[in-house]
Amino acid sequence: MFAVSLGDDGAELRPLEPWQAGEFLAHMDRGREFIGTHIALPDFVTDLPSARAYLQSYADKTAADAGRLYGIWLDGTLVGGVLFRIFEPAQGTCEVGCWLEPGAVGRGLITRAITLLIDWAVDVRGMHRVEWVASAGNTPSIKVAKRLGMTREGVRRESYLYRGVRHDSEIWALLADEWRAARAAR
């Protein structure tokens, strides 16, 4: 297995695979309420079989070149993750996403991990467009999109039914040329 350093703070990005279901469930249990504020992941991962099934769904997506899932470890403990929720090589588009447990917030882990995903998607896989979809009320997620240099393209009003309430979704995106230009300017 590989691990990619996310900096000098002991953070690493690694594939998150079905054999890690126990560790994934323990992580989800630690952050369940916080993570579930805006995304449904904790509602799907409630026990060992559901944790394994979720991880297997992304192993299947990886095999089909339709998505990927990575964990973020801090000092050897799984504290969050990033993913290609949608990956469409023929169209040159993908959607990235993330989650993090509360003890790992504020360290820049998501921005660093998503930067690696976008670099790979654009430079290695030739993706033309990278999207980010966030609940309009998810201020931390929207701040990450801004830090990544994404453009807010619009709002899908009441498009996301979550725990019985309809939420607006903000669509953010960047194009490969924009990403390359921003990277060259750094």
N, C-alpha and C positions, 0 to 999 in steps of 0.2 A: 504494500500500500504506500501511497505517497502522502506527504504532508508539505504544505507550503507555508512558510513563515509569513505572518501578517505584521511583523515588526519585531522590535526588541523587547516586547512586554510579555513574551511567552505565549502569544496567541498563534494558532495554526488553523489552516483550512485543510480539511480532509474529506474524502468521499464519505457519505453516511449511507451505510448498507444494511440489508436485512439482519445480518448476524449481530448487529449492534442494537437490536430492538430493546433489550433490557436497559442499556445506557440511555437510549433515546427516551424511553418511558420515564426513567428517573429524572431526566432533564425536564421533560414536560410536566411532571408532577411538581417539581420545584418552581416552575414558572407559569403554571396553568392559568391562574387568574389574570396575571399581567399579560401574558401572550394572548389570551382570549379576549382582551379588551377590544381588538379590532379584527382579528382573524379567527377562522373556525378550526384551525389546526388542533387545539386542545380538545375540541368536541369530537374529533375523529380518532384521536390517540388516547384511549381511556384504560387500556389494559395491554398485556403483552401480545395477544393475537392481533389487536388492532394496530399496535405499534409496528409489528412485523409486517402486516398487510400494507400499511402506508409506505414503509421503506421499500417493500417489494414492488409497489406500484411505480416508484421512481427507478428502481433497478430495471423494470420492464421498459419504462420510458427511455432510459439510457440506452438499452439494447436496441430500441427502435429509433434512436437518434431524435427523440421527441421531447426530451427534458432531462434535467440532471439535478442532483441534490447533494449538498455539501454541508458538513457540520463545522462549527467554529468551536475549537477547544481553547481554553485559557488555563494554562498551567496543568494540562492533562485532564481537565473536566469539560465535558460538552456543555456549552452555554448558549448556543444558538445555531442558526443555520441560514444559508442562502440557497437559492435555487433558480434554475431556469424552469419556471412553471410551464411555459410554452416555448418550444424550440422548433422552428420551421425552416430548415435549411433551403428548401426549394424556393421559398418566398423571401428568404434573407431577413426574417424577423424573429424576434424572441422577446419573452417577457421575463424579467428578473423579479425576485421577491425575497423576503427575509423575515426572520423573527429572532428575538433575543430574550433571555430571561433577565429579570430586573437587576440582579447583581452585576451584570456585565454592561449595563447601559452607560453611555457617556464616555466610552473609551475609543470611539471611532472604528470599532470592529466591523460594523456593517458597511461603512463607506469603504474601508480597505478591502474587504472581501468582495463586495460588488465590483469594485474597480478591477480586481483580478478577473472576475467573470466577464466583464465587458471587454477587457483587453483580449481575452481568449476568443470571445465570440466575434469580435471585429477582426483581429489580426490573424487568427488561426482558421476560424470557420467562415470568414467572409460575410458575417452578418451586416446588413445594411441599416437595420433599425432595431433599437433596443427600447422596450417599453417598461413602464413602471405604473402599476395601478394601485391606488391607495384610497382607503376610506377618506372622505373629505375631512373627517374629524380626527384623523391620525396625523397630528402635527409632526411628531418625530419622523415618520416615514416621508412626509412631504419635504421636510428639511434635508433628508438624505438625497432625495431626487434633485433638489436645488444644488446641494454640494457637488453632486455628480455632473452638474451642468445641463441637466435635462430641461426641456421646455414644457410648460403646462399647455396641453393642447385642448383641454376641455373637461367638462363635467358630465358624467352620465347620471342624470337625476334619478334618485331612488332606484338604482339599478341593482343594489346588493341587499338581498334579504338576509339578515343576520339576527338570529335569536328573536325572531318575530317582529323585527323593526326594519324598515327600509332605510338604507343609507345611500347618500350620493357617493359616487366613485370619481376620483380625479385621475385623469390620464396624463402621464408625463412620458416624454420620449426624447431620444437623441438619435441622430444619424451618424453613420460611421465617419464621415468627413468632419462633422462637428467634434466628435470624440478625438480624432487624430489632431485636429487643430488645437483643441484645448490642452491635450497632452504635450504638444510641441511648445506651447506657450508657458508651461510650468517650469 
